[in-house]
Every structure is written in C-alpha cells, then in structure tokens.
Amino acid sequence: MCDLDLIHISIADQMLYGFSAGQLVVRLSVSTARNGAGERNGSGCTPRGLHQVRAKVGAGLPLAAVLSGRRWTGEVWSPQLHEQFPGRDWILTRILWLSGLEPGRNRMGEVDTFRRYIYLHGTPDTEPMGEPLSHGCIRLRNVDMLALFDRVPLHCKVRIDEAPCPQWAANQDFT
C-alpha cells in the first residue's frame, strides 16, 4: 500500500510529516543528527534539501531485526544484545536509503547523501525520539518504521530542512 508521495522532515521539530495527494496523513517523532544539519561527508550531520528514497531494505524481516551493511545479521534487538554491544549504532527493522536530488548540495562529490549512507531507519525503543542523537540518519521508533515502510514507494520525495512545523500541521490529530 504505497500511498505517500512526499515526506517532509523538520530538524527543528524532530518530526516527520507524510503527505498523500497534498494532504498531511502521517506525523511521527524522529531523531536526527546530534551534530545538527550539514551535508559534508564524515560530518555526522543530517543532510538538508530534496532527496528521494533510492532503496528499500528489510521487507519481511521481524520487528527490531538488526541490520549491518544493509543486510540482516540474523539478530533481533533486545536489551541483552544491547548490553553485549554497548557502542553499536543500531540500525533496526527497515531502511529507506536516501539519495540527494540537488547536485552540489546533497548529490555528488563530498556532499553525496547516498554515498554517506543516510537512511530513515528503526532504532532501539530505549532511544528517545524528539532529540537529535543520531550519527546523521533519521531514526524512528521500530513500530513507526514498520508502518511507514509499506506506505513509501521507491523514488518518494523526501525534503529535509530546519524549518519548524507549519501551524496547520501542529493542530491535526493522527490517532
């Protein structure tokens, strides 16, 4: 059921807004980069601008499946596994791999989002949302990532910016 045609990620609000036919239909809390916004390779920042979903990874895997190098390790995250590997950057459940669409800003050279391996992905439920704590990617709750994954088609546009949420989006209820 791919029904979203635009995702807007607000770094200021730490929120993902999903649109279908111009209507806001999804609002999810996220965690962007601890280092803030930026496009340079090695910066640990979340890249801004217009992107697209270039690849979808993990269809059919269990909730909280551990992914490394875009492949399932065979593990499923648990607090015990987390204790075994305390420094691991956990990429869980699914991956929506982004590719920049703006040459010189987030595509090609030292600012290429795709080559930086910037994803939307699940993260341990123990990690807070609404706070910038990632290494550049956009983290979501595992259940949110699972629900979002099937709604997002390949080449879906993803805009990432620092602007706060428009007033109309803040007032809508998505229960």
N, C-alpha and C positions, 0 to 999 in steps of 0.2 A: 504494500500500500504506500507508494511514494506519492506524497501529496504536498510536500513543502517545495517551494520554488525559490525561496530566499531565506537565509539565516543572517541575522544581524547580532553581532556580539559587541556589547558595550563593556569596555575595560573599566570605565568609571563606575558602572553599576554592578559589575561582575555578574552580568545576566546575558542569556541567550534568548533572542526573540525569533520565532519561526513564523514565516508568512506563507500563506497559500492564496493565490489569486488576489494578492494585495491585502488580505485580511490577516491580522495577528491571530494565530491559533495555538501557539506554544510559547510559554515563558518558563525558563529554567535557570536556576542559580548555577554559576560556574566558578572556576578558579583559573585565572590567567597567570602570567609570569610574575614571580617575586621581583624580578629585575625591571618590571614595567614594560612599556611599549618600545619596540625597536625592531629593525629588520636585519641587522648585520649578522652574518654567520658567526657563531660562537658567543653571541651576546647573552644568550639565555633569556631573551626578551620575546614577547608576543608580537608578531608582525601585524602591521596595520594595512588597510586598503582592501581592495576587492580580490577575492580568491574564488576558487571552485573546489568542489570535492572531486579529487582526481582518482581516488581508490577507496573502496570499502573493504575492510578486513575483519574477519571473525564471524561471519554469518554462521549460525548453527552452534557456536560454542556455548558452553554453560556460562551463566552469570558469574562474574568475577574471574573468568579464565585469565590466566597470566600470559601476556604477550611480550615477546622479546624479538627484536628484529622483524616485527610484523608477522611472527609465527607463534603458535600456541606452544608453550613449554610443556604442556601436559599437566600443569599445576592449576589449582583453583585457589585464589587468595583466601587466607584465613589468618586470624590473629597469631596463631602458632607459626605459620610460614613467615609472617611479617617479622616476628621475633628472630627467626633464623637469619633473615637478610635485612637488617635494620636500615642500611643505607640505600637500598634499591629504589629506583624511580619506577613506581608501579604503574604499568600500562595494562588496564584490565578491560574485559568484556568485549569491546569492539573498538575499531579505529575508523575514523573518517579522516583520510590523509589529504591535506590541503596543498594546492598549487596556486601560486600567485598569478594574477592576470595583468599586472602593471609592470612592464619592463622597466628596469632601473629602480623601481620602488620595492617590489616584492617578488620579482621574477628575474632570473639570470644573474650571473656574477656573484658578488658577495652578499646579495640580499635575496637569494632564491629560497622561498618558503618550502618548496617541495624537497630540495636538497638538504634543507635544515631539518627535515622530518618533523614538521609541525602537524599535529593531529588534534582532533577532538577525540577524547578517549575517556573511559571509565577510570576511577581511582578508588582506593580503599574507602569504605564507609567511615573510617575513623578520621579521614582528612576533612577539614572544614571547607565548605563552599562559601562563596561571597567574599573570600580573601584571596589576594594574589599570592600564590605559593608555588606555582608550577615552575618548570625549567624552560618554559616558552610555549608549551602546548596549552590547550584549553581543556581542563579537567571537568568532568561531570560525575554525578552520582551514577553508580552502575545501573540502577533501575531506569534512570533518565536516559542514559546512553543506549540501553537496550531498546527502549520505546522510540527514541529518536532515530536510531539506525535504519529501521524499516521505512520510515517516513521520508528519508532523504535520498533522492536519486543521484546517480553519478552526474557530475557537472553542475550540481546545485550551486548557486552563487552564495558566497559567504563574505559578508562585509564585516571587518573588524575595525573599530575605531574607539576613540577615547571619549566620545560624547556621551553625556548621561542620557538616560531613558527619556523619550518624549513623554509629555504629560499623559497623553491618551493611553499609552501602554501601561503606565503605572496604575491606572484606575480600572483595568479589566481584570476579571476574576476567571481563573482557569482551573476550576475544581472538577 
